[in-house]
């Protein structure tokens, strides 16, 4: 399965398109997905601004894709 979410996507867009992503963002300390900045900031920018490492960003993106994959399989 090709990744649907990339680190270059806007936080707000991902949160709106994939509601299940909220739990994953919170797990990584990104509680600002509803913030107005989330509409202009990529996943990578937001994560790095909150002190995550590039390795954390890669894991976050993988966890997001795993979560949406599980949701799609249930449909």
C-alpha positions, 0 to 999 in steps of 0.5 A: 500500500502506498502511503497516503499521508506524507510529512509535507501535508498540512496538519489541518488538511490531514486532521480534517480528511482523516479524523482518526489522525487526531489520536495519533497527533495527540500521542506525539504531543501535537495537541494543536491540530485544531489551531489556526496555524495547523492550516498553514504548517506541514506535519514535519514543520509542526512536529519539529517546532514541538521538539520532535526529531526527524526520526520521530516525524518519520514514525509519526507519518508511519503511524498515521498511515497505519491508522488510516489503513486499518480504518479503510480495511474496516469499511 
